[in-house]
Amino acid sequence: MIFKIFLNCKVLFTFTKTYQMKNMKNKFLFDTKWQKYALLVLLIGIGLGISYLNNSILPILQKNEQASGLGALLERSNYQGDLALTLMLMGLFIIGFTKHKQEDEYIDFLRYQALLKTALFQTATIIIGTWLFGGIDFLNIMLLNLFSFLVLFILNFRISLYLVKKNMAK
Amino acid sequence: MKSNLKKYRSEKALTQEELAFKVQTSRQSIYAIEIGKFNPSMVLALKIANVLQVSVYELFELEENDWLA
């Protein structure tokens, strides 16, 4: 009985059904057509973020019920910042993990390399930050690290693609 | 791994683009395999060998350092 459950779990939690290496296509990536929508979502997110930083909050995102007393200090007064961040992260994630026009195993390899390089850079930043900074400065580095991952990954991947194309043209 | 892809591709008078189209991959992949920057999967290696009508052993050769861990 236990063995049967184990076998079922093995089928459920392995990616052999979805990640078919024989087709050389990564099934976890978004379709190419998603890229333009993701760009739009990202731009809306950036727009909302900029207006949030300039304290111009959209009325629809204003919170109606305000907390009183000490709770008011901790509670957010609107949802614009949250929405901006969500849209930006969603946009960046889809842009980063969308299939290339000519998606194949080499492009997949380049993506994997870019992911590794970014993870290495991020980890090194945290380690260096731990030793060099403290208090609020370290918190800022942590925050920057948290949200810069996708941007750095996309840049890394695009630069490697550009370099390959440039070398091929030579 | 040493790649003889360029040699056999030239013998068949195929461009990188044409070979890429025949094996359903990108030109970037063919270029990267030719300059030894990328080792293809077994499926892609067999496809290329099939199109160029050579064996995989002729197309790719193991080098001494491939045996080192």
gemmi code that builds the backbone of each chain (N, CA, C; Angstrom):
import gemmi

chains = {
    "A": [
        ("MET", (0.829, -1.215, 0.000), (0.000, 0.000, 0.000), (0.865, 1.267, 0.000)),
        ("ILE", (1.825, 1.279, 0.942), (2.723, 2.444, 1.044), (3.530, 2.589, -0.239)),
        ("PHE", (3.948, 1.447, -0.770), (4.736, 1.458, -1.998), (3.917, 2.041, -3.156)),
        ("LYS", (2.607, 1.694, -3.179), (1.716, 2.206, -4.231), (1.597, 3.726, -4.144)),
        ("ILE", (1.429, 4.210, -2.890), (1.329, 5.670, -2.676), (2.614, 6.342, -3.143)),
        ("PHE", (3.742, 5.714, -2.796), (5.042, 6.263, -3.194), (5.147, 6.358, -4.719)),
        ("LEU", (4.688, 5.295, -5.385), (4.755, 5.281, -6.857), (3.887, 6.380, -7.451)),
        ("ASN", (2.672, 6.550, -6.861), (1.778, 7.606, -7.341), (2.401, 8.980, -7.155)),
        ("CYS", (3.038, 9.189, -5.991), (3.685, 10.465, -5.713), (4.804, 10.709, -6.723)),
        ("LYS", (5.518, 9.648, -7.039), (6.635, 9.760, -7.969), (6.128, 10.247, -9.339)),
        ("VAL", (4.967, 9.705, -9.737), (4.396, 10.112, -11.020), (3.937, 11.569, -10.947)),
        ("LEU", (3.326, 11.932, -9.791), (2.803, 13.291, -9.645), (3.896, 14.344, -9.593)),
        ("PHE", (4.977, 14.023, -8.887), (5.966, 15.057, -8.641), (7.220, 14.980, -9.506)),
        ("THR", (7.181, 14.215, -10.543), (8.305, 14.275, -11.489), (7.778, 14.953, -12.743)),
        ("PHE", (8.675, 15.577, -13.439), (8.245, 16.378, -14.587), (8.364, 15.615, -15.907)),
        ("THR", (8.473, 14.307, -15.808), (8.685, 13.525, -17.029), (7.523, 13.675, -18.003)),
        ("LYS", (6.328, 13.895, -17.454), (5.158, 14.003, -18.326), (5.141, 15.353, -19.054)),
        ("THR", (5.586, 16.389, -18.328), (5.489, 17.730, -18.908), (6.793, 18.185, -19.564)),
        ("TYR", (7.925, 17.789, -18.996), (9.197, 18.263, -19.510), (9.752, 17.208, -20.466)),
        ("GLN", (9.337, 17.297, -21.714), (9.735, 16.257, -22.649), (11.026, 16.647, -23.351)),
        ("MET", (12.116, 16.071, -22.882), (13.412, 16.416, -23.444), (13.528, 15.961, -24.894)),
        ("LYS", (12.755, 14.941, -25.249), (12.883, 14.414, -26.605), (12.437, 15.451, -27.649)),
        ("ASN", (11.556, 16.344, -27.237), (11.115, 17.379, -28.173), (12.003, 18.606, -28.127)),
        ("MET", (12.951, 18.593, -27.203), (13.891, 19.699, -27.019), (13.179, 21.026, -26.764)),
        ("LYS", (11.977, 20.967, -26.204), (11.248, 22.206, -25.936), (10.902, 22.276, -24.462)),
        ("ASN", (11.140, 23.423, -23.882), (10.824, 23.580, -22.477), (9.352, 23.940, -22.323)),
        ("LYS", (8.607, 23.076, -21.649), (7.155, 23.257, -21.540), (6.773, 24.314, -20.513)),
        ("PHE", (7.743, 24.751, -19.708), (7.416, 25.718, -18.668), (7.448, 27.150, -19.177)),
        ("LEU", (7.848, 27.362, -20.391), (7.972, 28.723, -20.904), (6.649, 29.215, -21.496)),
        ("PHE", (6.461, 30.532, -21.431), (5.262, 31.126, -22.007), (5.410, 31.214, -23.525)),
        ("ASP", (4.283, 31.278, -24.206), (4.308, 31.387, -25.651), (4.855, 32.758, -26.079)),
        ("THR", (5.458, 32.820, -27.258), (6.101, 34.066, -27.727), (5.126, 35.248, -27.758)),
        ("LYS", (3.863, 34.962, -28.103), (2.880, 36.050, -28.239), (2.580, 36.764, -26.916)),
        ("TRP", (2.929, 36.116, -25.790), (2.685, 36.712, -24.482), (3.593, 37.909, -24.232)),
        ("GLN", (4.710, 37.960, -24.966), (5.723, 38.975, -24.702), (5.189, 40.414, -24.811)),
        ("LYS", (4.407, 40.661, -25.869), (3.906, 42.035, -26.053), (2.917, 42.431, -24.959)),
        ("TYR", (2.102, 41.460, -24.517), (1.168, 41.759, -23.422), (1.939, 42.010, -22.127)),
        ("ALA", (3.011, 41.206, -21.951), (3.830, 41.359, -20.742), (4.487, 42.730, -20.712)),
        ("LEU", (4.917, 43.197, -21.875), (5.538, 44.512, -21.976), (4.537, 45.606, -21.589)),
        ("LEU", (3.307, 45.412, -22.040), (2.232, 46.352, -21.718), (1.972, 46.373, -20.210)),
        ("VAL", (1.892, 45.166, -19.616), (1.670, 45.045, -18.166), (2.809, 45.723, -17.400)),
        ("LEU", (4.044, 45.500, -17.887), (5.213, 46.096, -17.245), (5.145, 47.631, -17.301)),
        ("LEU", (4.785, 48.154, -18.483), (4.708, 49.610, -18.645), (3.628, 50.218, -17.746)),
        ("ILE", (2.468, 49.514, -17.653), (1.393, 49.997, -16.755), (1.907, 50.004, -15.312)),
        ("GLY", (2.592, 48.918, -14.944), (3.164, 48.802, -13.590), (4.140, 49.926, -13.304)),
        ("ILE", (5.032, 50.220, -14.275), (6.019, 51.295, -14.091), (5.302, 52.645, -13.942)),
        ("GLY", (4.271, 52.851, -14.787), (3.493, 54.093, -14.729), (2.838, 54.276, -13.368)),
        ("LEU", (2.211, 53.200, -12.881), (1.556, 53.248, -11.568), (2.582, 53.494, -10.464)),
        ("GLY", (3.745, 52.852, -10.610), (4.818, 52.997, -9.618), (5.328, 54.426, -9.547)),
        ("ILE", (5.533, 55.023, -10.730), (6.035, 56.410, -10.767), (5.008, 57.359, -10.136)),
        ("SER", (3.718, 57.153, -10.498), (2.693, 58.041, -9.931), (2.549, 57.808, -8.420)),
        ("TYR", (2.797, 56.577, -7.977), (2.756, 56.276, -6.530), (3.869, 57.033, -5.803)),
        ("LEU", (5.060, 57.039, -6.419), (6.194, 57.737, -5.802), (5.971, 59.251, -5.779)),
        ("ASN", (5.176, 59.748, -6.752), (4.861, 61.182, -6.777), (3.608, 61.517, -5.970)),
        ("ASN", (3.161, 60.524, -5.206), (1.977, 60.681, -4.333), (0.681, 61.004, -5.071)),
        ("SER", (0.588, 60.650, -6.351), (-0.697, 60.825, -7.047), (-1.358, 59.451, -7.159)),
        ("ILE", (-2.241, 59.208, -6.234), (-2.887, 57.896, -6.129), (-4.211, 57.903, -6.888)),
        ("LEU", (-4.427, 56.863, -7.668), (-5.696, 56.750, -8.392), (-6.833, 56.572, -7.381)),
        ("PRO", (-7.958, 57.264, -7.578), (-9.058, 57.171, -6.590), (-9.554, 55.742, -6.377)),
        ("ILE", (-9.552, 54.949, -7.453), (-10.058, 53.569, -7.347), (-9.174, 52.696, -6.442)),
        ("LEU", (-7.914, 53.094, -6.298), (-6.987, 52.302, -5.481), (-6.839, 52.850, -4.057)),
        ("GLN", (-7.611, 53.881, -3.769), (-7.592, 54.462, -2.425), (-8.345, 53.545, -1.465)),
        ("LYS", (-7.833, 53.380, -0.254), (-8.506, 52.523, 0.719), (-9.578, 53.343, 1.441)),
        ("ASN", (-10.791, 52.792, 1.482), (-11.889, 53.556, 2.070), (-11.845, 53.611, 3.591)),
        ("GLU", (-11.665, 52.430, 4.185), (-11.706, 52.394, 5.655), (-10.299, 52.575, 6.209)),
        ("GLN", (-10.093, 53.628, 6.918), (-8.787, 53.902, 7.506), (-8.763, 53.424, 8.960)),
        ("ALA", (-7.649, 52.850, 9.346), (-7.507, 52.429, 10.745), (-7.223, 53.654, 11.605)),
        ("SER", (-7.609, 53.555, 12.826), (-7.349, 54.710, 13.710), (-6.278, 54.344, 14.741)),
        ("GLY", (-5.731, 55.331, 15.374), (-4.744, 55.108, 16.436), (-3.436, 54.590, 15.916)),
        ("LEU", (-2.830, 53.688, 16.666), (-1.507, 53.155, 16.326), (-1.541, 52.336, 15.031)),
        ("GLY", (-2.689, 51.694, 14.796), (-2.852, 50.869, 13.594), (-2.677, 51.668, 12.317)),
        ("ALA", (-3.057, 52.943, 12.330), (-2.970, 53.806, 11.146), (-1.527, 54.011, 10.699)),
        ("LEU", (-0.604, 53.945, 11.664), (0.818, 54.127, 11.325), (1.355, 52.948, 10.520)),
        ("LEU", (0.834, 51.766, 10.840), (1.340, 50.545, 10.208), (0.565, 50.159, 8.952)),
        ("GLU", (-0.669, 50.580, 8.883), (-1.528, 50.136, 7.786), (-1.330, 50.978, 6.528)),
        ("ARG", (-1.468, 50.349, 5.385), (-1.348, 51.094, 4.128), (-2.621, 51.899, 3.869)),
        ("SER", (-2.443, 53.031, 3.160), (-3.611, 53.875, 2.904), (-4.175, 53.636, 1.506)),
        ("ASN", (-3.417, 52.947, 0.650), (-3.910, 52.644, -0.701), (-3.228, 51.381, -1.231)),
        ("TYR", (-3.725, 50.937, -2.375), (-3.198, 49.681, -2.937), (-2.325, 49.914, -4.180)),
        ("GLN", (-2.051, 51.175, -4.490), (-1.353, 51.462, -5.752), (0.067, 50.868, -5.801)),
        ("GLY", (0.774, 51.006, -4.696), (2.137, 50.465, -4.627), (2.148, 48.955, -4.832)),
        ("ASP", (1.193, 48.274, -4.180), (1.105, 46.814, -4.286), (0.804, 46.386, -5.719)),
        ("LEU", (-0.153, 47.122, -6.316), (-0.548, 46.794, -7.684), (0.609, 47.052, -8.659)),
        ("ALA", (1.296, 48.179, -8.460), (2.426, 48.521, -9.334), (3.500, 47.449, -9.271)),
        ("LEU", (3.828, 47.038, -8.054), (4.877, 46.023, -7.865), (4.463, 44.684, -8.468)),
        ("THR", (3.197, 44.314, -8.254), (2.690, 43.042, -8.794), (2.763, 43.052, -10.317)),
        ("LEU", (2.297, 44.152, -10.923), (2.297, 44.230, -12.388), (3.722, 44.212, -12.941)),
        ("MET", (4.617, 44.946, -12.277), (6.004, 44.987, -12.754), (6.648, 43.601, -12.669)),
        ("LEU", (6.444, 42.917, -11.537), (7.047, 41.582, -11.375), (6.457, 40.579, -12.363)),
        ("MET", (5.120, 40.672, -12.552), (4.474, 39.756, -13.509), (5.003, 39.987, -14.917)),
        ("GLY", (5.084, 41.277, -15.300), (5.577, 41.642, -16.625), (7.000, 41.154, -16.848)),
        ("LEU", (7.854, 41.419, -15.862), (9.256, 41.004, -15.983), (9.379, 39.487, -16.048)),
        ("PHE", (8.585, 38.799, -15.227), (8.653, 37.327, -15.205), (8.263, 36.743, -16.563)),
        ("ILE", (7.186, 37.265, -17.129), (6.733, 36.732, -18.423), (7.738, 37.084, -19.526)),
        ("ILE", (8.278, 38.310, -19.480), (9.283, 38.697, -20.485), (10.504, 37.773, -20.371)),
        ("GLY", (10.917, 37.506, -19.149), (12.095, 36.665, -18.926), (11.896, 35.218, -19.322)),
        ("PHE", (10.685, 34.713, -19.135), (10.454, 33.288, -19.386), (9.480, 33.039, -20.538)),
        ("THR", (9.652, 33.832, -21.588), (8.866, 33.611, -22.802), (9.758, 32.909, -23.818)),
        ("LYS", (9.137, 32.045, -24.593), (9.897, 31.323, -25.624), (10.510, 32.289, -26.619)),
        ("HIS", (11.731, 32.017, -27.020), (12.382, 32.803, -28.055), (11.728, 32.438, -29.394)),
        ("LYS", (11.865, 33.338, -30.381), (11.265, 33.072, -31.692), (11.750, 31.741, -32.261)),
        ("GLN", (13.046, 31.470, -32.052), (13.611, 30.206, -32.540), (14.057, 29.367, -31.349)),
        ("GLU", (13.137, 29.078, -30.479), (13.479, 28.359, -29.251), (14.030, 26.961, -29.565)),
        ("ASP", (15.206, 26.682, -29.069), (15.774, 25.346, -29.198), (16.702, 25.084, -28.016)),
        ("GLU", (17.421, 23.976, -28.060), (18.197, 23.618, -26.872), (19.361, 24.563, -26.601)),
        ("TYR", (19.895, 25.227, -27.619), (20.992, 26.166, -27.396), (20.480, 27.433, -26.697)),
        ("ILE", (19.312, 27.900, -27.126), (18.696, 29.069, -26.490), (18.378, 28.715, -25.034)),
        ("ASP", (17.903, 27.478, -24.824), (17.611, 26.989, -23.478), (18.880, 26.976, -22.629)),
        ("PHE", (19.973, 26.569, -23.250), (21.275, 26.519, -22.589), (21.728, 27.929, -22.193)),
        ("LEU", (21.542, 28.885, -23.116), (21.912, 30.277, -22.835), (21.076, 30.834, -21.678)),
        ("ARG", (19.789, 30.462, -21.662), (18.899, 30.921, -20.596), (19.359, 30.374, -19.243)),
        ("TYR", (19.723, 29.101, -19.264), (20.183, 28.444, -18.039), (21.478, 29.097, -17.525)),
        ("GLN", (22.375, 29.415, -18.461), (23.631, 30.074, -18.100), (23.359, 31.455, -17.493)),
        ("ALA", (22.420, 32.180, -18.112), (22.067, 33.515, -17.614), (21.481, 33.423, -16.206)),
        ("LEU", (20.642, 32.391, -15.975), (20.055, 32.183, -14.645), (21.148, 31.925, -13.615)),
        ("LEU", (22.113, 31.068, -13.989), (23.210, 30.734, -13.081), (24.046, 31.957, -12.748)),
        ("LYS", (24.383, 32.733, -13.791), (25.212, 33.932, -13.590), (24.502, 34.910, -12.657)),
        ("THR", (23.182, 35.085, -12.887), (22.417, 36.019, -12.057), (22.373, 35.537, -10.611)),
        ("ALA", (22.134, 34.229, -10.429), (22.079, 33.676, -9.063), (23.425, 33.867, -8.365)),
        ("LEU", (24.502, 33.667, -9.098), (25.850, 33.835, -8.551), (26.076, 35.286, -8.125)),
        ("PHE", (25.679, 36.207, -8.999), (25.848, 37.632, -8.720), (25.040, 38.043, -7.484)),
        ("GLN", (23.792, 37.573, -7.433), (22.905, 37.925, -6.321), (23.454, 37.401, -4.998)),
        ("THR", (23.917, 36.145, -5.019), (24.455, 35.545, -3.792), (25.703, 36.296, -3.341)),
        ("ALA", (26.575, 36.623, -4.310), (27.806, 37.356, -3.984), (27.462, 38.721, -3.385)),
        ("THR", (26.443, 39.379, -3.941), (26.035, 40.699, -3.420), (25.574, 40.591, -1.974)),
        ("ILE", (24.786, 39.533, -1.691), (24.293, 39.370, -0.312), (25.462, 39.116, 0.643)),
        ("ILE", (26.389, 38.239, 0.214), (27.524, 37.909, 1.087), (28.380, 39.158, 1.344)),
        ("ILE", (28.675, 39.895, 0.262), (29.488, 41.116, 0.420), (28.738, 42.139, 1.285)),
        ("GLY", (27.426, 42.261, 1.014), (26.586, 43.198, 1.772), (26.543, 42.860, 3.253)),
        ("THR", (26.533, 41.561, 3.564), (26.504, 41.127, 4.967), (27.720, 41.652, 5.728)),
        ("TRP", (28.868, 41.622, 5.053), (30.106, 42.036, 5.716), (30.298, 43.554, 5.705)),
        ("LEU", (29.861, 44.205, 4.634), (30.150, 45.636, 4.508), (29.080, 46.559, 5.077)),
        ("PHE", (27.844, 46.104, 5.073), (26.751, 46.995, 5.503), (25.986, 46.413, 6.687)),
        ("GLY", (25.300, 47.300, 7.370), (24.464, 46.852, 8.490), (23.219, 47.717, 8.560)),
        ("GLY", (22.278, 47.311, 9.369), (21.061, 48.085, 9.601), (20.256, 48.336, 8.336)),
        ("ILE", (19.851, 49.597, 8.174), (18.939, 49.945, 7.074), (19.635, 49.802, 5.712)),
        ("ASP", (20.955, 50.032, 5.670), (21.698, 49.884, 4.401), (21.630, 48.444, 3.905)),
        ("PHE", (21.792, 47.511, 4.849), (21.733, 46.092, 4.469), (20.329, 45.723, 4.001)),
        ("LEU", (19.348, 46.297, 4.672), (17.950, 46.052, 4.293), (17.699, 46.536, 2.862)),
        ("ASN", (18.289, 47.704, 2.539), (18.147, 48.251, 1.183), (18.785, 47.327, 0.146)),
        ("ILE", (19.950, 46.779, 0.498), (20.624, 45.850, -0.421), (19.779, 44.602, -0.625)),
        ("MET", (19.189, 44.126, 0.467), (18.321, 42.940, 0.387), (17.121, 43.213, -0.517)),
        ("LEU", (16.544, 44.400, -0.354), (15.374, 44.770, -1.163), (15.744, 44.869, -2.644)),
        ("LEU", (16.878, 45.503, -2.895), (17.358, 45.656, -4.273), (17.615, 44.284, -4.900)),
        ("ASN", (18.203, 43.409, -4.085), (18.499, 42.051, -4.531), (17.236, 41.284, -4.895)),
        ("LEU", (16.226, 41.490, -4.070), (14.966, 40.764, -4.245), (14.294, 41.123, -5.569)),
        ("PHE", (14.326, 42.415, -5.898), (13.587, 42.849, -7.078), (14.449, 42.993, -8.335)),
        ("SER", (15.772, 42.912, -8.173), (16.617, 43.080, -9.358), (16.894, 41.759, -10.070)),
        ("PHE", (16.519, 40.649, -9.448), (16.841, 39.341, -10.027), (16.335, 39.197, -11.464)),
        ("LEU", (15.047, 39.502, -11.651), (14.455, 39.323, -12.978), (15.081, 40.268, -14.002)),
        ("VAL", (15.328, 41.510, -13.569), (15.920, 42.498, -14.492), (17.312, 42.027, -14.917)),
        ("LEU", (18.114, 41.610, -13.947), (19.477, 41.150, -14.253), (19.463, 39.906, -15.128)),
        ("PHE", (18.534, 39.005, -14.839), (18.433, 37.780, -15.631), (18.084, 38.096, -17.086)),
        ("ILE", (17.091, 38.982, -17.275), (16.683, 39.349, -18.641), (17.853, 40.009, -19.374)),
        ("LEU", (18.537, 40.931, -18.697), (19.686, 41.615, -19.318), (20.774, 40.612, -19.701)),
        ("ASN", (21.080, 39.719, -18.762), (22.102, 38.689, -18.992), (21.792, 37.835, -20.222)),
        ("PHE", (20.541, 37.393, -20.284), (20.097, 36.518, -21.370), (20.122, 37.249, -22.714)),
        ("ARG", (19.612, 38.492, -22.710), (19.576, 39.270, -23.966), (20.992, 39.596, -24.440)),
        ("ILE", (21.881, 39.914, -23.504), (23.265, 40.234, -23.889), (23.932, 38.996, -24.493)),
        ("SER", (23.723, 37.813, -23.891), (24.349, 36.611, -24.466), (23.796, 36.316, -25.860)),
        ("LEU", (22.486, 36.533, -26.051), (21.901, 36.333, -27.385), (22.505, 37.310, -28.394)),
        ("TYR", (22.655, 38.566, -27.958), (23.221, 39.607, -28.826), (24.664, 39.266, -29.199)),
        ("LEU", (25.428, 38.792, -28.210), (26.836, 38.465, -28.480), (26.971, 37.312, -29.469)),
        ("VAL", (26.086, 36.323, -29.334), (26.120, 35.189, -30.276), (25.844, 35.688, -31.696)),
        ("LYS", (24.805, 36.528, -31.819), (24.447, 37.060, -33.144), (25.569, 37.911, -33.713)),
        ("LYS", (26.216, 38.689, -32.837), (27.306, 39.566, -33.274), (28.496, 38.725, -33.760)),
        ("ASN", (28.826, 37.668, -33.003), (29.941, 36.797, -33.402), (29.647, 36.051, -34.697)),
        ("MET", (28.368, 35.693, -34.874), (27.984, 34.980, -36.102), (28.127, 35.881, -37.325)),
        ("ALA", (27.856, 37.160, -37.127), (27.918, 38.109, -38.248), (29.349, 38.364, -38.701)),
        ("LYS", (30.325, 38.112, -37.793), (31.738, 38.373, -38.137), (32.241, 37.421, -39.215)),
    ],
    "B": [
        ("MET", (34.929, 17.967, -26.426), (34.482, 17.198, -27.595), (34.840, 17.975, -28.865)),
        ("LYS", (35.453, 17.269, -29.791), (35.825, 17.932, -31.038), (34.683, 17.772, -32.053)),
        ("SER", (34.353, 18.870, -32.684), (33.253, 18.820, -33.646), (33.784, 18.918, -35.085)),
        ("ASN", (33.382, 17.969, -35.900), (33.755, 18.003, -37.323), (32.578, 18.464, -38.187)),
        ("LEU", (31.653, 19.113, -37.552), (30.421, 19.506, -38.240), (30.685, 20.411, -39.440)),
        ("LYS", (31.567, 21.389, -39.251), (31.833, 22.353, -40.322), (32.346, 21.629, -41.572)),
        ("LYS", (33.252, 20.666, -41.336), (33.869, 19.908, -42.446), (32.788, 19.148, -43.237)),
        ("TYR", (31.957, 18.396, -42.511), (30.938, 17.588, -43.199), (29.833, 18.453, -43.803)),
        ("ARG", (29.544, 19.577, -43.166), (28.529, 20.482, -43.710), (29.021, 21.088, -45.029)),
        ("SER", (30.304, 21.468, -45.042), (30.884, 22.029, -46.268), (30.903, 20.994, -47.386)),
        ("GLU", (31.210, 19.740, -47.022), (31.223, 18.655, -48.020), (29.864, 18.493, -48.684)),
        ("LYS", (28.818, 18.680, -47.902), (27.447, 18.546, -48.430), (26.942, 19.857, -49.044)),
        ("ALA", (27.810, 20.858, -49.039), (27.489, 22.192, -49.574), (26.215, 22.782, -48.966)),
        ("LEU", (26.135, 22.664, -47.668), (24.973, 23.220, -46.959), (25.408, 24.438, -46.158)),
        ("THR", (24.557, 25.437, -46.130), (24.856, 26.594, -45.278), (24.362, 26.273, -43.860)),
        ("GLN", (24.809, 27.081, -42.904), (24.354, 26.872, -41.511), (22.832, 26.986, -41.439)),
        ("GLU", (22.320, 27.953, -42.178), (20.878, 28.201, -42.198), (20.116, 26.980, -42.732)),
        ("GLU", (20.620, 26.426, -43.830), (19.949, 25.268, -44.444), (19.972, 24.052, -43.533)),
        ("LEU", (21.138, 23.822, -42.921), (21.251, 22.682, -42.009), (20.324, 22.873, -40.801)),
        ("ALA", (20.326, 24.099, -40.292), (19.462, 24.408, -39.144), (17.993, 24.133, -39.482)),
        ("PHE", (17.588, 24.521, -40.680), (16.208, 24.308, -41.110), (15.891, 22.809, -41.198)),
        ("LYS", (16.865, 22.048, -41.742), (16.628, 20.600, -41.916), (16.529, 19.857, -40.590)),
        ("VAL", (17.267, 20.305, -39.593), (17.208, 19.604, -38.300), (16.313, 20.327, -37.287)),
        ("GLN", (15.566, 21.290, -37.763), (14.594, 22.058, -36.958), (15.223, 22.702, -35.718)),
        ("THR", (16.322, 23.392, -35.979), (16.953, 24.123, -34.878), (17.329, 25.525, -35.372)),
        ("SER", (17.997, 26.301, -34.521), (18.361, 27.660, -34.949), (19.773, 27.678, -35.540)),
        ("ARG", (20.057, 28.733, -36.303), (21.389, 28.874, -36.885), (22.434, 29.083, -35.782)),
        ("GLN", (21.978, 29.737, -34.713), (22.863, 29.965, -33.571), (23.390, 28.639, -33.010)),
        ("SER", (22.501, 27.630, -32.957), (22.903, 26.312, -32.424), (23.982, 25.686, -33.296)),
        ("ILE", (23.770, 25.730, -34.609), (24.733, 25.126, -35.536), (26.092, 25.823, -35.393)),
        ("TYR", (26.030, 27.154, -35.312), (27.261, 27.939, -35.163), (27.974, 27.554, -33.854)),
        ("ALA", (27.203, 27.485, -32.765), (27.798, 27.169, -31.454), (28.388, 25.761, -31.431)),
        ("ILE", (27.738, 24.825, -32.122), (28.266, 23.448, -32.174), (29.567, 23.434, -32.981)),
        ("GLU", (29.567, 24.162, -34.078), (30.752, 24.181, -34.947), (31.985, 24.750, -34.254)),
        ("ILE", (31.793, 25.787, -33.457), (32.970, 26.370, -32.793), (33.246, 25.713, -31.438)),
        ("GLY", (32.487, 24.671, -31.123), (32.733, 23.900, -29.893), (32.257, 24.581, -28.623)),
        ("LYS", (31.346, 25.523, -28.764), (30.831, 26.229, -27.580), (29.660, 25.500, -26.934)),
        ("PHE", (29.095, 24.575, -27.670), (27.890, 23.912, -27.179), (27.861, 22.456, -27.625)),
        ("ASN", (27.611, 21.557, -26.694), (27.471, 20.140, -27.034), (26.003, 19.824, -27.256)),
        ("PRO", (25.642, 19.353, -28.432), (24.218, 19.105, -28.693), (23.693, 17.901, -27.921)),
        ("SER", (22.378, 17.822, -27.791), (21.772, 16.651, -27.159), (21.912, 15.470, -28.111)),
        ("MET", (21.645, 14.297, -27.593), (21.786, 13.106, -28.435), (20.825, 13.151, -29.629)),
        ("VAL", (19.635, 13.668, -29.371), (18.625, 13.743, -30.442), (19.113, 14.650, -31.571)),
        ("LEU", (19.632, 15.826, -31.186), (20.091, 16.770, -32.205), (21.314, 16.220, -32.943)),
        ("ALA", (22.223, 15.589, -32.195), (23.416, 15.007, -32.812), (23.021, 13.937, -33.839)),
        ("LEU", (22.053, 13.099, -33.475), (21.594, 12.050, -34.397), (20.893, 12.644, -35.619)),
        ("LYS", (20.128, 13.706, -35.393), (19.445, 14.363, -36.511), (20.461, 14.934, -37.500)),
        ("ILE", (21.491, 15.622, -36.962), (22.509, 16.226, -37.826), (23.247, 15.128, -38.595)),
        ("ALA", (23.603, 14.051, -37.870), (24.311, 12.936, -38.514), (23.463, 12.340, -39.629)),
        ("ASN", (22.174, 12.267, -39.376), (21.244, 11.718, -40.357), (21.181, 12.585, -41.613)),
        ("VAL", (21.093, 13.876, -41.421), (21.006, 14.797, -42.561), (22.312, 14.791, -43.356)),
        ("LEU", (23.437, 14.769, -42.633), (24.735, 14.806, -43.325), (25.199, 13.419, -43.785)),
        ("GLN", (24.432, 12.404, -43.446), (24.708, 11.004, -43.809), (26.098, 10.543, -43.371)),
        ("VAL", (26.411, 10.836, -42.137), (27.643, 10.332, -41.512), (27.265, 9.780, -40.144)),
        ("SER", (28.197, 9.054, -39.533), (27.865, 8.548, -38.198), (28.187, 9.618, -37.164)),
        ("VAL", (27.588, 9.489, -35.997), (27.818, 10.467, -34.927), (29.291, 10.454, -34.515)),
        ("TYR", (29.911, 9.259, -34.596), (31.330, 9.144, -34.221), (32.232, 9.932, -35.170)),
        ("GLU", (31.805, 10.032, -36.430), (32.602, 10.819, -37.385), (32.387, 12.315, -37.162)),
        ("LEU", (31.171, 12.625, -36.770), (30.789, 14.029, -36.584), (31.412, 14.631, -35.319)),
        ("PHE", (31.412, 13.844, -34.268), (31.957, 14.326, -32.991), (32.978, 13.342, -32.449)),
        ("GLU", (34.090, 13.882, -31.965), (35.134, 13.022, -31.403), (35.393, 13.381, -29.948)),
        ("LEU", (35.532, 12.337, -29.148), (35.843, 12.583, -27.743), (37.306, 12.967, -27.615)),
        ("GLU", (37.580, 13.920, -26.743), (38.955, 14.320, -26.505), (39.400, 13.797, -25.135)),
        ("GLU", (40.711, 13.888, -24.919), (41.286, 13.363, -23.674), (40.597, 13.939, -22.429)),
        ("ASN", (40.412, 15.267, -22.441), (39.844, 15.892, -21.231), (38.362, 15.579, -21.019)),
        ("ASP", (37.712, 14.987, -22.019), (36.315, 14.581, -21.829), (36.201, 13.416, -20.848)),
        ("TRP", (37.324, 12.675, -20.679), (37.310, 11.516, -19.788), (37.582, 11.921, -18.339)),
        ("LEU", (38.064, 13.147, -18.180), (38.345, 13.621, -16.819), (37.058, 14.107, -16.167)),
        ("ALA", (36.920, 13.825, -14.900), (35.694, 14.212, -14.180), (35.642, 15.724, -13.973)),
    ],
}
model = gemmi.Model(1)
for chain_id, residues in chains.items():
    chain = gemmi.Chain(chain_id)
    for i, (resn, *xyz) in enumerate(residues, 1):
        res = gemmi.Residue()
        res.name, res.seqid = resn, gemmi.SeqId(i, " ")
        for name, pos in zip(("N", "CA", "C"), xyz):
            atom = gemmi.Atom()
            atom.name, atom.element = name, gemmi.Element(name[0])
            atom.pos, atom.b_iso = gemmi.Position(*pos), 0.0
            res.add_atom(atom)
        chain.add_residue(res)
    model.add_chain(chain)
structure = gemmi.Structure()
structure.add_model(model)
structure.setup_entities()
